[in-house]
Amino acid sequence: MESRFDNVVYNTEKVDEHRETAISTITLTPTHDDNRALYSCEAVHKALSTPMISYIELSVLFPPGPPEIEGYQEGETVRMGDTLTLACVSRGGNPLAKLVWFRNDQQTDVTYTTTGRESTNTLTFQVESSDNNAIYRCEATNSVSPKPMIAMVKLTVQFAPSKVTILGPKEAQEGDSVTMVCMTDRSNPPADVSWVVDGRSVQAASSSVADPRGGWVTTSNVTLLFLDM
């Protein structure tokens, strides 16, 4: 911290004919660098064998540093069933930051710890298919923050379809043309669908559409013609 002696004013006030009070005033505009700075005032007088000294420690309130998320980089891929640990860390600030986790704008975790000059909120969970494209956001605030500081990540989750369904008639007559539809539950990435009829592979086109809940639904159609034998 720089010395600011140009901001020190010294004067005396007369108490009576024999006594005066000495007053020294220091004026400064504190910054975060002044937090916990130790100021001392020293009085020297010919009647004293040693100077008289008084101390004060200055506490400066200031916002915390922006939060950072550790444990996942956006664009990475995790799989359904994995255990993922996300750590939100904010450094500095007086008082230290309060850290809160949100998942898709829903508050998830408000517990955090402080060590030294940083705050940490660690969120551990088992990844689900619904976490695909989910946004995990961490907000850092303290009593003098003008607004929350934010860090966020969007998860990319790989997951297999939970089921495959075939739609179509279960009975047919000779000469009928029958269309069967094979549809997967949502997955990420889209599932590959193939047809096998009586042990033989059958070529069929398939398409995938995005599901509003995340992932893809894959559909494949095959048309069979039952000829007279």
ZAFIRO-510858 format. One record per atom (N, C-alpha, C): residue in three letters; x, y, z. Coordinates in steps of 0.2 Angstrom, whole numbers, plus 2048, in hexadecimal, padded with zeros to 3 digits. Example, Ala and Ser with C-alpha at 12.3 -4.5 7.8 and 13.67 -1.06 7.14 Angstrom:
residues 2
ALA8427E4827/ALA83E7EA827/ALA8427F0827/SER8407F5823/SER8447FB824/SER840800827/
//
This chain:
residues 229
MET8047FA800/MET800800800/MET804806800/GLU80380B7FC/GLU8078117FB/GLU805816801/SER80B819804/SER80A81E809/SER807824806/ARG802827809/ARG7FE82D807/ARG7FF83380C/PHE80583580D/PHE80783A812/PHE804841810/ASP802842809/ASP7FF848807/ASP7F884980A/ASN7F584480C/ASN7EE84480E/ASN7EE844816/VAL7F3845819/VAL7F4846821/VAL7F384D823/VAL7EF84F827/VAL7EE85682A/VAL7EF855831/TYR7F485A834/TYR7F585A83B/TYR7F486183D/ASN7F0861843/ASN7EF868847/ASN7EE86784E/THR7EE86C852/THR7ED86C859/THR7E887085B/GLU7E586E861/GLU7DF872864/GLU7E187386B/LYS7E087986D/LYS7E287B874/LYS7DD879879/VAL7DF87687E/VAL7DA873883/VAL7DA879889/ASP7E087B88B/ASP7E0880890/ASP7E788488F/GLU7E9888894/GLU7EF88B893/GLU7F6887893/HIS7F5881896/HIS7FB87C896/HIS7FA876892/ARG7F487588F/ARG7F486F88B/ARG7F1870884/GLU7F386C87F/GLU7F086C879/GLU7EF864876/THR7EA864872/THR7E985D86F/THR7EB85D868/ALA7EF858867/ALA7F2857860/ALA7ED85385C/ILE7EB855856/ILE7E7850852/ILE7EA85084B/SER7EB849849/SER7ED848842/SER7E884483E/THR7E6846838/THR7E1843834/THR7E384182E/ILE7E283A82C/ILE7E4838826/ILE7DD836822/THR7DD83881C/THR7D7837817/THR7DA833811/LEU7D682E80F/LEU7D882A809/LEU7D1827807/THR7D2825800/THR7CC8217FD/THR7CF81A7FC/PRO7CC816801/PRO7CF80F801/PRO7CD80B7FB/THR7D28067F9/THR7D18017F4/THR7D17FB7F7/HIS7D07F57F3/HIS7D17EF7F6/HIS7D87ED7F8/ASP7DD7F17F6/ASP7E47F07F8/ASP7E57F27FF/ASP7E07F7801/ASP7E17F9808/ASP7DD7F580D/ASN7DA7EF80B/ASN7D77EB810/ASN7DC7E8814/ARG7DB7E881B/ARG7DF7E5820/ARG7E67E9821/ALA7E67EF81E/ALA7EC7F381F/ALA7EC7F6826/LEU7F27F6829/LEU7F37F8830/LEU7F57FF830/TYR7F1803833/TYR7F380A834/TYR7F580C83B/SER7FA80F83C/SER7FD811843/SER7FE819843/CYS7FC81B849/CYS7FD82284B/CYS802823851/GLU807827850/GLU80D827855/GLU80D82E858/ALA80D82E85E/ALA80E835862/ALA815835865/VAL81883B863/VAL81F83C866/VAL81E84286A/HIS821842870/HIS821847875/HIS828847879/LYS82A84D87B/LYS83184D87F/LYS83084A886/ALA82A84A888/ALA82984788F/ALA82883F88E/LEU82883C888/LEU827835888/LEU82E832886/SER82F82C889/SER836829888/SER835825881/THR82F823880/THR82E81F879/THR828822876/PRO827822870/PRO82182486C/PRO81B82086F/MET81582486F/MET80F820870/MET80C81E869/ILE80A818868/ILE807816862/ILE800813862/SER7FC81485E/SER7F581185D/SER7F580E856/TYR7F1808856/TYR7F1804850/TYR7E980384E/ILE7E8803847/ILE7E1801845/ILE7E27FD83E/GLU7DE7F883E/GLU7DE7F4838/GLU7D87F6834/LEU7D97F882D/LEU7D47FA829/LEU7D07F4825/SER7CA7F4826/SER7C67EF822/SER7C27F281D/VAL7C47F0817/VAL7C17F3811/VAL7BC7EE80D/LEU7B67F080D/LEU7B17EC809/LEU7B27ED802/PHE7B27E77FE/PHE7B37E77F7/PHE7B07E17F4/PRO7AE7E17EE/PRO7AA7DB7EB/PRO7B07D57EA/PRO7AD7CF7E9/PRO7B27CA7E8/PRO7B47C97E1/GLY7B97C57DF/GLY7BB7C47D8/GLY7B67C07D5/PRO7B67C07CE/PRO7B17BC7CA/PRO7B27B57CB/PRO7AC7B17CB/PRO7AD7AA7CD/PRO7B07A67C7/GLU7B37A07C8/GLU7B579C7C3/GLU7B37957C4/ILE7B17917BF/ILE7AF78A7C0/ILE7B47857BE/GLU7B67817C2/GLU7BB77C7C1/GLU7B77757C1/GLY7BA7707BD/GLY7B776A7BD/GLY7B47687B6/TYR7B376D7B2/TYR7AF76C7AC/TYR7B17727A7/GLN7B37707A1/GLN7B477579C/GLN7AE775797/GLU7AB77A795/GLU7A677A790/GLU7A877778A/GLY7A4772787/GLY7A676E781/GLY7A9767783/GLU7AB766789/GLU7AC75F78B/GLU7A675B78B/THR7A775578B/THR7A175078B/THR7A274B791/VAL79C74B794/VAL79C74679A/VAL796741798/ARG79673B79C/ARG79173679A/ARG78C7367A0/MET78673479E/MET7817337A3/MET78372E7A8/GLY78372F7AE/GLY78572A7B4/GLY78C72C7B6/ASP78F7317B3/ASP7967337B6/ASP7947387BC/THR7997387C0/THR79973C7C6/THR79D7427C4/LEU79A7487C5/LEU79D74E7C3/LEU79E7537C9/THR7A37567CA/THR7A475B7CF/THR7A67627CC/LEU7A27667CD/LEU7A376D7CB/LEU7A57727D1/ALA7AB7757D1/ALA7AD7797D6/ALA7AD7817D4/CYS7A97857D7/CYS7A978C7D6/CYS7AD78F7DB/VAL7B27937D8/VAL7B77977DD/VAL7B779E7DB/SER7B67A27E1/SER7B77A97E0/SER7BD7AC7E5/ARG7C17B07E3/ARG7C77B27E7/ARG7C67BA7E9/GLY7C87BB7EF/GLY7C87C27F1/GLY7C17C47F3/GLY7C17CB7F4/GLY7BA7CD7F7/GLY7BA7CE7FF/ASN7B77D3801/ASN7B67D4808/ASN7AF7D680A/PRO7AB7D280C/PRO7AC7CB80E/PRO7AD7C7808/LEU7AF7C1809/LEU7B07BC804/LEU7A97BA801/ALA7A97B87FB/ALA7A37B77F7/ALA79F7B17FA/LYS7987B27F9/LYS7937AD7FA/LYS7927AA7F3/LEU7937A47F2/LEU7927A07EC/LEU78C79C7EB/VAL78879D7E6/VAL7827997E5/VAL7827967DE/TRP78078F7DE/TRP77F78B7D8/TRP77878C7D6/PHE77778C7CF/PHE77178C7CC/PHE7717877C6/ARG76C7837C5/ARG76B77E7BF/ARG7657807BC/ASN7667837B5/ASN7617857B1/ASN75C78A7B5/ASP76078F7B8/ASP75D7947BC/ASP7597927C3/GLN75A78C7C5/GLN7577897CB/GLN75D7897D0/GLN75C78C7D6/GLN76178C7DB/GLN7627857DD/THR7697837DD/THR76B77C7DF/THR76E77B7E5/ASP77377F7E6/ASP77877E7EC/ASP77A7857EF/VAL7797877F5/VAL77B78D7F8/VAL78178C7FD/THR7837867FE/THR789784803/THR790786800/TYR79478A803/TYR79A78B801/TYR79F78C807/THR7A678B806/THR7AB78B80B/THR7B0791809/THR7B379480E/THR7B879980D/THR7BF796810/THR7C479880C/THR7CB79680E/THR7CF79B80C/GLY7D379E811/GLY7D77A480F/GLY7D47A980C/ARG7D57AB806/ARG7D27B1802/ARG7CD7AE7FD/GLU7CA7A87FD/GLU7C67A67F8/GLU7C07A27FB/SER7BB7A27F7/SER7B579E7F8/SER7B47997F3/THR7B17937F5/THR7B078D7F1/THR7A978A7F2/ASN7A67897ED/ASN7A07857ED/ASN7A077F7E8/THR7A07797EB/THR7A17737E7/THR79B76F7E6/LEU79976E7E0/LEU79376A7DF/LEU7957647DB/THR79375E7DE/THR7947577DC/THR78D7547DA/PHE78D7517D4/PHE78674E7D3/PHE7877487CD/GLN7837447CD/GLN78373F7C8/GLN77F7417C2/VAL7837417BC/VAL7807447B6/VAL77A7407B3/GLU7757437B1/GLU76F7407AE/GLU76E7437A7/SER76A73F7A4/SER76974179D/SER76674879C/SER76274A7A2/SER75F7517A2/SER7647577A3/ASP76B7557A4/ASP77075A7A5/ASP77375C79E/ASN771758799/ASN77375A792/ASN771761791/ASN77576678F/ASN77376D78E/ASN771771794/ALA77276E79A/ALA7707717A0/ALA7757767A1/ILE77377C7A4/ILE7787827A5/ILE7797827AD/TYR77F7817AF/TYR7807827B6/TYR7847887B7/ARG78178C7BC/ARG7837937BD/ARG7857947C4/CYS78B7987C5/CYS78D7997CC/CYS78D7A17CC/GLU78A7A37D2/GLU78A7AB7D3/GLU78E7AC7D9/ALA7927B27D9/ALA7967B47DF/ALA7937BB7E1/THR7927BC7E7/THR7907C27EA/THR7937C37F1/ASN7937C97F3/ASN7947CB7FA/ASN7907D17FB/SER7917D4801/SER78C7D9804/SER78D7E0800/VAL7937E07FC/VAL7947E77F8/VAL7947E57F1/SER7927E07EF/SER7927DE7E7/SER78C7E27E4/PRO78D7E67DF/PRO7887EA7DB/PRO7837E57D8/LYS7867DF7D6/LYS7827DA7D3/LYS7867D37D3/PRO7827CE7D2/PRO7867C77D2/PRO78B7C77CD/MET7917C47CE/MET7957C27C9/MET7947BA7C7/ILE7947B97C1/ILE7927B27BE/ILE7977AE7BA/ALA7977A87BB/ALA79B7A37B7/ALA79679E7B5/MET79679B7AF/MET7917967AD/MET7947917A8/VAL79278B7A8/VAL7947867A3/VAL78D7827A1/LYS78D78079B/LYS78877C798/LYS78B775797/LEU78877079A/LEU78A769799/LEU788766793/THR78D762790/THR78B75D78B/THR78C75678D/VAL78675278D/VAL78574C790/VAL78474778B/GLN78874178A/GLN78673C786/GLN78273778A/PHE77D735787/PHE77873078A/PHE77572B784/ALA774725786/ALA771720781/ALA769721782/PRO76671F77C/PRO75E71F77D/PRO75C71A782/SER75771B786/SER75571778B/SER750711788/LYS74E712782/LYS74A70D77F/LYS74970E778/VAL747708774/VAL74670876D/VAL73F70576C/THR73B709768/THR734707767/THR733706760/ILE72F70075E/ILE72D6FF757/ILE726700757/LEU724704752/LEU71D705751/LEU71A70274A/GLY7156FF74A/GLY7126FC744/GLY70E6F6745/PRO70B6F4740/PRO7066EE741/PRO70A6E8743/LYS7076E4747/LYS70A6DD749/LYS7076D8744/GLU7026D9740/GLU7006D473C/GLU6FF6D7735/ALA7006D3730/ALA6FF6D5729/ALA6FD6CF724/GLN6FA6D171F/GLN6F86CC71A/GLN6FC6CC714/GLU6FC6C6711/GLU7006C670B/GLU6FE6CB706/GLY7036CE703/GLY7026D46FE/GLY7026DB702/ASP7026DB708/ASP7026E170C/ASP7086E570C/SER7086EB70C/SER70E6EF70D/SER70E6F2714/VAL7136F1718/VAL7136F371F/VAL7196F7720/THR7176FD724/THR71D701726/THR71E70172D/MET72470072F/MET7266FF736/MET72A705738/VAL72970873E/VAL72D70E740/VAL73170C746/CYS73770D746/CYS73B70C74C/CYS73D71374F/MET73C714755/MET73D71A758/MET74171975F/THR74671D760/THR74A71D766/THR74872276B/ASP749721771/ASP748726776/ASP74E72B775/ARG74E731778/ARG753736776/ARG75A733779/SER75F736775/SER766734776/SER76A739774/ASN770739776/ASN77573E774/ASN77C73B774/PRO77F73A76E/PRO77D73D767/PRO777738765/PRO77473A75F/PRO76F73675C/PRO77172F75B/ALA76C72A75D/ALA76E72375C/ALA76D721755/ASP77171C753/ASP77171874C/ASP76C71374D/VAL768713748/VAL76270E748/VAL76370A741/SER762703742/SER7636FE73C/SER75D6F973D/TRP75B6F6737/TRP7566F1737/TRP7596EB735/VAL7566E5739/VAL7586DF737/VAL7516DB736/VAL7506D8730/VAL74A6D472F/VAL74C6CD72E/ASP74A6C8732/ASP74B6C1731/ASP7536C0730/GLY7576C4734/GLY75E6C3734/GLY7626C672E/ARG75E6CA72A/ARG7616CE725/ARG7606D5726/SER7666D9725/SER7666E0726/SER7626E3720/VAL75E6E8722/VAL7596EC71D/VAL75B6F371D/GLN75C6F6717/GLN75E6FD717/GLN758701718/ALA75970671D/ALA75370B71E/ALA756712720/ALA75371771E/ALA75571E720/ALA75371F727/SER75772372A/SER755725731/SER75672D731/SER753730736/SER754737738/SER75473873F/SER75773E741/SER757740748/SER755747749/VAL75174874E/VAL74E74E750/VAL750750757/ALA751756758/ALA75375975F/ALA74D758763/ASP74E756769/ASP74875576E/ASP74875B773/PRO74375E774/PRO743765779/PRO74676377F/ARG74675D782/ARG74975C788/ARG75175B788/GLY75375B782/GLY75A75A780/GLY75C75377D/GLY761753779/GLY76274C776/GLY75E74C76F/TRP75E74676C/TRP75B745766/TRP75773E766/VAL75273F762/VAL74D739761/VAL74E737759/THR750730759/THR75272E752/THR74C729750/THR74A72A74A/THR744726747/THR747723740/SER74571D73F/SER746719739/SER740716737/ASN73E716730/ASN73971372D/ASN73B70D728/VAL737708728/VAL738703723/VAL732700721/THR7316FF71A/THR72B6FD717/THR72C6F6714/LEU7286F1716/LEU7296EA714/LEU7226E8710/LEU7246E570B/LEU71E6E2706/LEU71E6DB707/PHE7186D8709/PHE7176D170B/PHE7156CE704/LEU7196CA700/LEU7176C76FA/LEU7146C06FB/ASP70F6BE6F6/ASP70D6B86F6/ASP7126B36F5/MET7136AD6F9/MET7186A86F8/MET7156A36F4/
//
